[in-house]
Amino acid sequence: MSYKWPEKDPDETADFSVDWSRFLGSDSIVSAVFFIDDENGTKTQVSTAQIVNNLQFIQSTVSGNVATARFAQGTNNLRYNITVRINTTQGLTYERVVVLPIRNR
């Protein structure tokens, strides 16, 4: 099963979140790492202000059991696979892929 965020306009800078509450129970997030698949489909870990395949990763935050990434740019009519990996206080690691579609509005 794949997850999907709402469409993002290439001219927008916007936040996109994953709420991990239903997976974690009493556990909580210690850290979150984001990846963008490049033009060859290779999962590439991103850091602040990095651009992969014309999608810019601005920053990430963790608040409670929600991991959020801020993205800018992107290529119109392209669907980006974004991987979100979290580590928890109990030493567990979870990873999900979320599709971020880019579309001029």
ABEGO torsion letter per residue (X at the ends): XBBBBBBBBAABBBBBBBBAAAAAEABBBABBBBBBBBAAGBBBBBBBGBBBGGBBBABBBBBEABBBBBBBEEBBGBBBBBBBBBBBAAGBBBBBBBBBBBBBX
